[in-house]
Amino acid sequence: MFITTQSIQAETAYRRERTKREFRATARTESQERAPKPEPRHARRALRPTHAA
C-alpha cells in the first residue's frame, strides 16, 4: 500500500469524524441515563371506563 500525504490526511479526517460520532453517541446515552424517570402510573387508571360509553 502506498502512503501518500493525501492518504494520511484522509485517514486522520476519517478517524476524527469517527471519534466525534462516538463522543456524540456516548453523550446522548449518558444524558438519557441521567434524565428523570417517569413515575409508574396506576394500572386501574387505564382500565377505568370512559364517560362517552
C-alpha positions in Angstrom: 0.0 0.0 0.0 1.3 3.4 -0.9 1.5 6.0 1.8 0.9 9.5 0.4 0.2 12.7 2.1 -3.4 12.6 0.8 -4.0 9.1 2.2 -2.6 10.2 5.6 -4.9 13.3 5.6 -7.9 11.1 4.5 -7.2 8.6 7.3 -6.8 11.3 10.0 -10.0 13.0 8.8 -11.9 9.7 9.0 -10.6 9.0 12.5 -11.6 12.5 13.7 -15.1 12.0 12.3 -15.4 8.6 13.9 -14.3 9.9 17.3 -16.7 12.8 17.0 -19.6 10.4 16.2 -18.7 8.1 19.1 -18.5 11.0 21.5 -21.9 12.3 20.5 -23.4 8.8 20.9 -22.0 8.3 24.4 -23.0 11.8 25.5 -26.6 11.1 24.3 -26.8 7.8 26.2 -25.4 9.3 29.3 -27.9 12.2 29.2 -30.7 9.7 28.8 -29.5 7.7 31.8 -29.4 10.9 33.9 -32.8 12.1 32.8 -35.6 11.8 35.4 -37.6 8.6 35.0 -41.3 9.0 34.7 -43.2 7.7 37.8 -45.1 4.5 37.3 -48.8 5.0 36.7 -51.6 3.0 38.3 -52.9 0.2 36.1 -56.5 0.9 37.2 -56.4 4.4 35.6 -56.1 2.8 32.1 -58.9 0.3 32.8 -61.4 2.9 34.0 -64.5 3.2 31.7 -64.8 6.4 29.7 -67.7 8.8 30.0 -68.6 8.5 26.4 -69.8 4.9 26.8 
